[in-house]
Amino acid sequence: MADCSCGRSPTGKCVGWHSLSEEQYQEKKSVYDARQTAKSVTD
């Protein structure tokens, strides 16, 4: 994966979120954040 220059990637690597609308981006980010929270609770 290439480095992300759009600033939307939660990992710093391009995950293709640059082409999403703001609404789609917010939805993806919410899902990602929820998964990260659940993951940190189970670790």
Sequence and secondary structure as in RCSB ss.txt:
>XXXX:A:sequence
MADCSCGRSPTGKCVGWHSLSEEQYQEKKSVYDARQTAKSVTD
>XXXX:A:secstr
  B SSS  SSSB  SGGGS HHHHHHHHHHHHHHHHHHHHH 
